[in-house]
């Protein structure tokens, strides 16, 4: 199977390349970066996809600066909305399935309990809105699609919460971490493994995260525990941090469709964190 991946040099993209290009994989993967393809150009996208003729297109490229999207929403709309539209159009022309990586931020965070794949979307920030635009273009322009929502992504190949907290634990005697936002930590390599399984299943919208959930404060406490750090971590309200973009209070994703397709849920986030930290 010939697979084309956008965002191949990103945190998730690099793990997708690793998983899909492994010796046990039967895929021929072509990774695309911004230098090779500007997804905001319809002409460039159509030309590239026609030349490569993939059997599956994985769209991992995105504008991911949540606060930046709040101050410059049109940039987010262009990349996450129009860029996704362009790839959906190219995929539809070739009859090629497309797998789009989306986000928990398409939800408003007011639900009690986990969000399922069929729950109503209602973003509270511009980043979430731009990713929802991408979802809508995917579902309206092509019939062969996987929309994959994930959350709180961490990985070895990019800036993320685990890396930031690990560094601050070494530098400070105390840390303030928000305790009023709850979600599911997801490790990029584990997500890539599940994407590999999903490509052989039925089309639709899926949530894929590591198992379990926590607050950012609990996440930081677990990092400190595994690192045997003596730094004091204080739970605080989100109001203490003046961020341009609102974050949903609850973005716990239920991986219901994944289970219904017979795919085993990813391991507990604590197990993945241990491996990440090498403990």
C-alpha positions in Angstrom: 0.0 0.0 0.0 1.3 3.4 -0.9 0.8 6.0 1.8 1.4 9.8 1.6 1.8 11.7 4.8 1.6 15.5 5.3 3.4 17.0 8.3 6.1 14.3 8.1 8.6 16.3 10.1 6.2 17.1 13.0 6.1 15.4 16.4 3.4 13.0 15.3 4.6 12.8 11.8 8.0 11.4 12.7 6.4 8.6 14.7 4.0 7.8 11.9 7.0 7.6 9.6 8.7 5.2 12.1 5.7 3.0 12.5 4.6 2.9 8.9 8.1 2.4 7.6 9.1 -0.4 10.0 10.3 -3.8 8.7 7.0 -5.4 9.7 5.0 -2.8 7.7 3.8 -3.5 4.2 3.4 0.2 3.4 5.4 2.4 1.0 5.4 5.8 2.8 6.2 9.2 1.2 6.5 11.9 3.8 5.7 15.5 2.8 6.9 18.6 4.6 6.1 22.3 4.1 9.2 22.6 2.0 7.9 20.1 -0.5 4.2 20.9 -0.4 2.3 24.1 0.6 -1.1 22.6 1.5 -2.7 26.0 1.2 -2.2 26.0 -2.5 -4.9 24.0 -4.3 -2.9 23.8 -7.5 0.2 22.5 -5.7 -1.8 19.9 -3.7 -3.6 18.6 -6.8 -0.4 18.3 -8.8 1.5 16.5 -6.0 -1.3 14.1 -5.1 -1.9 13.3 -8.8 1.8 12.5 -9.2 2.1 10.4 -6.1 -1.2 8.4 -6.5 -1.5 7.3 -2.9 -3.7 4.5 -1.7 -4.1 6.4 1.6 -3.4 10.0 2.4 -2.7 10.8 6.1 -3.1 14.5 6.8 -1.0 15.4 9.8 0.1 18.9 8.9 -1.5 21.6 10.9 -1.3 25.0 12.5 -1.2 24.0 16.2 -0.4 27.3 18.0 -3.7 27.6 20.1 -3.0 31.1 21.4 -1.6 32.2 18.0 -4.8 31.1 16.4 -6.7 33.4 18.7 -4.7 36.4 17.7 -4.5 35.5 14.0 -7.5 33.3 13.3 -7.2 33.6 9.5 -3.9 31.9 9.5 -5.4 28.9 11.3 -8.4 28.9 9.0 -6.1 28.9 6.0 -3.9 26.0 7.1 -6.4 23.9 9.1 -9.5 24.7 7.0 -8.5 25.5 3.4 -5.4 23.3 3.5 -7.6 20.4 4.6 -10.2 21.2 1.9 -7.5 21.1 -0.8 -6.3 17.7 0.3 -9.9 16.4 0.6 -10.6 17.6 -3.0 -7.4 15.8 -4.3 -8.3 12.6 -2.4 -11.8 12.7 -3.8 -10.6 13.1 -7.3 -8.4 10.0 -7.0 -10.8 8.0 -5.0 -8.2 7.8 -2.3 -9.1 7.6 1.4 -7.9 10.4 3.6 -7.1 10.2 7.3 -7.3 13.6 9.1 -5.8 14.2 12.5 -8.2 16.5 14.5 -8.5 17.5 18.1 -10.4 17.4 21.4 -10.8 21.2 21.1 -13.7 20.8 18.7 -15.8 20.3 22.0 -16.7 23.1 24.4 -15.8 21.1 27.6 -19.1 21.5 29.4 -20.2 17.8 29.2 -20.1 15.7 32.3 -18.2 12.5 31.4 -16.4 11.5 28.3 -17.1 12.9 24.8 -18.1 10.3 22.3 -17.5 10.5 18.5 -21.1 11.5 17.8 -21.4 14.3 20.5 -22.2 17.8 19.3 -19.2 19.9 18.5 -18.9 23.5 19.7 -15.4 24.9 19.9 -14.5 27.6 22.4 -11.4 28.9 20.6 -10.3 29.7 17.1 -7.9 26.8 16.9 -10.8 24.3 17.7 -12.9 26.1 15.1 -10.3 25.9 12.4 -9.9 22.1 13.0 -13.6 21.7 12.9 -13.6 23.5 9.6 -11.2 20.8 8.4 -13.5 18.1 9.7 -16.4 19.6 7.8 -14.5 19.8 4.6 -13.3 16.2 4.9 -16.8 14.9 5.5 -18.5 17.0 2.9 -16.0 16.6 0.0 -15.1 12.9 0.2 -16.9 9.7 1.3 -13.7 7.7 2.1 -12.4 9.3 5.3 -11.1 8.8 8.8 -11.4 11.7 11.1 -9.2 11.0 14.1 -9.6 13.2 17.2 -6.8 13.1 19.7 -5.7 15.1 22.7 -2.8 16.4 24.9 -0.2 15.0 22.5 3.3 14.3 23.7 6.3 12.8 21.9 10.0 12.7 21.6 10.1 14.7 18.4 8.6 18.1 19.5 7.8 20.5 22.3 5.2 19.1 24.6 4.0 19.2 28.2 6.2 16.3 29.5 9.3 17.9 28.2 8.4 21.3 29.5 7.5 20.1 33.0 10.6 17.9 33.1 12.8 20.9 32.4 11.0 23.1 34.9 11.3 20.4 37.6 15.1 20.7 37.2 15.1 24.5 37.3 12.6 25.5 40.0 11.6 24.8 43.6 7.9 25.1 42.9 5.5 25.1 40.0 1.9 26.2 39.5 -0.1 23.9 37.2 -3.8 24.2 36.3 -6.1 21.8 37.9 -9.4 22.7 36.3 -8.8 21.2 32.8 -9.2 17.5 32.3 -8.2 15.4 29.4 -6.4 12.3 28.0 -2.6 12.4 27.6 -1.7 10.8 24.3 1.8 9.7 23.2 2.6 10.1 19.6 4.1 6.7 19.1 1.1 5.0 20.6 -1.2 7.1 18.4 0.8 6.2 15.3 0.4 2.5 16.1 -3.4 2.8 16.3 -3.5 4.8 13.1 -1.8 1.8 11.4 -4.5 -0.5 12.7 -7.3 1.9 11.8 -6.3 2.1 8.1 -7.7 -1.4 7.6 -11.1 -0.6 9.3 -14.3 1.1 8.3 -14.5 4.8 7.5 -15.8 7.4 10.0 -14.9 9.5 13.0 -12.7 8.0 15.8 -11.2 9.2 19.0 -7.8 7.8 19.8 -6.0 8.6 23.0 -4.0 6.7 25.6 -6.2 5.1 28.2 -7.2 7.0 31.3 -7.5 10.7 32.0 -6.2 13.4 34.4 -5.9 17.1 35.0 -2.8 19.0 34.0 -1.9 19.2 37.7 -2.2 15.4 38.1 -0.2 14.9 34.9 2.6 17.1 36.3 2.5 15.4 39.7 3.0 12.0 38.0 6.0 13.3 36.0 7.5 14.6 39.2 6.9 11.2 40.9 8.5 9.3 38.1 11.5 11.7 38.0 11.7 11.5 41.9 11.7 15.3 41.9 11.3 17.3 45.1 9.9 20.3 43.4 6.6 21.4 44.9 3.6 21.5 42.4 0.7 23.7 43.3 -2.8 23.3 41.8 -4.2 26.5 40.5 -7.1 27.8 38.4 -6.8 28.6 34.7 -7.6 32.2 35.6 -4.1 32.6 37.0 -2.7 32.3 33.5 -3.7 35.0 31.1 -3.9 33.1 27.8 -5.6 34.6 24.7 -7.5 31.3 24.0 -10.0 29.6 26.3 -9.4 25.9 26.9 -12.3 23.4 27.4 -12.6 22.3 31.1 -13.3 18.8 30.1 -11.9 17.3 26.9 -11.9 13.6 27.9 -12.4 11.6 24.8 -14.1 8.2 24.8 -12.5 5.8 22.3 -15.9 4.1 21.7 -15.7 3.7 17.9 -12.2 2.2 18.2 -13.5 -0.5 20.5 -16.5 -1.2 18.3 -14.2 -1.8 15.4 -12.4 -4.4 17.5 -9.2 -2.4 18.1 -7.7 -2.7 21.5 -7.4 0.6 23.3 -3.9 2.1 23.7 -2.1 1.5 26.9 -2.5 3.6 30.0 -1.0 7.0 29.8 1.0 6.4 32.9 2.7 3.4 31.2 3.5 5.5 28.2 4.9 8.2 30.4 7.2 5.8 32.2 8.7 4.7 28.8 9.0 8.3 27.7 10.9 9.2 30.8 13.0 6.0 30.7 12.0 4.9 34.2 
